[in-house]
Amino acid sequence: MEIAPGVHRIGPTKRGWKLGGYAQCYLIDDGSDRLVLVDTGYEHDAQSIVSYLWSIGRTPVDITDIALTHSHRSHLGGVAALKRLNPQLTIHIHEWEADICGGHRMAQPMPFRPIRPLIIYPMRIGALINYDAHHGCEPDKLLEDKDGQRIGPLEVIQTQGHTPGSVSFYWRERGVIAVGDAVATWPKLDAGWPGFNLDEPRYRRSLRKIAELEPKVILTGHGLPVTQDASAKLKRIL
């Protein structure tokens, strides 16, 4: 559904909810000739993405770019299928995580502590054993370790800490930011999921950086996006 002008939320599927807690992706349409997909959910979510495109009168050929916030399986699972359907699209990911996207390396396993909340513990185990691993797909363009790179209307913001290559995508003109797992709203609004940030001090710096942008809409990787009082809620998290 379109949750803000030019911003479409796709997912989560029932299976995606079981595997990864309301995992979803976002389609960005600024009215130009570029249609940007931020993240791709799990592998099976590619079908939902195609179905949604058809429902709004578009096709996979209309996607010009896939912008990946990071390389966890709940975010890049559908990349290979979408690339097969449209070989001309450009896949963007931070240079540090390119080999994970390509299927040459597993993402770093998450630590087992803290144990709570228990509802996300199966996902921690799944990440550790690489359950339901994605089909590798080589990225086309590597994002450098600097702010300001552009993908259509989106500005790349370095927000490492959750993973070494985590980035956010900021539509500055509309105050919309896609943050991957830097903020979660499931099972509650929080600074990601407890224990899922590989570098906690760096992550906290990144969260402050996002808050300083004072976004109007926060597109979360897991749970409902924040569309009301986004900046104030983010500051309360801090």
Secondary structure, DSSP 8 states (H G I E B T S, - for coil): -EEETTEEEE---HHHHHHHSSB-EEEEE-SSS-EEEE---STTHHHHHHHHHHHTT--GGG--EEE-S---HHHHTTHHHHHHH-TTSEEEEEGGGHHHHTTSS--------S--SGGGHHHHHHHHHTTT-------SEEE-SSS--EETTEEEEE-TTSSTT-EEEEEGGGTEEEEETSSB-SSSSBSSSTT--SSHHHHHHHHHHHHHT--SEEEESBS--B-SSHHHHHHHH-
